[in-house]
């Protein structure tokens, strides 16, 4: 899976992946793709300040956009 969280370089992950990042931006965008299996189900969960905000699930690519402020 390739995961882009707005940084300079996408992260490559296998199976489960969890990360934490800090931002002063007004919004965030997460994009997850799986080039190896276009039919794979991908789930993104967004937590802000340890509070569950949103979950998005689907086949590649899965995108989650959220306005932080």
PERA-V798627 format. One line per field, one symbol per residue. ss: DSSP state (H for helix, E for strand, L for the rest). phi: phi as a letter, one per 40 degrees, with the letter a starting at -180 (. if undefined). psi: psi as a letter, one per 20 degrees, with the letter a starting at -180 (. if undefined). A space follows every 50 residues. Layout:
BEGIN
ss->???
phi->???
psi->???
END
This chain:
BEGIN
ss->LEEELLLLLLEELLLLLLLLLLLLLLEEEEEEELLLLLLLEEEEEEEELL EEEEEEEEELLEEEEEELL
phi->.bbbbgccbccbbbgcababababccabbbbbbbccacbccbbbbbbbfg bcbabbbicdcbbbbaccb
psi->qpppkiahpqppqpcqppqpqqqjrirqppppqnhhnijppppppppplj ppgqppqarpqpqpppoh.
END
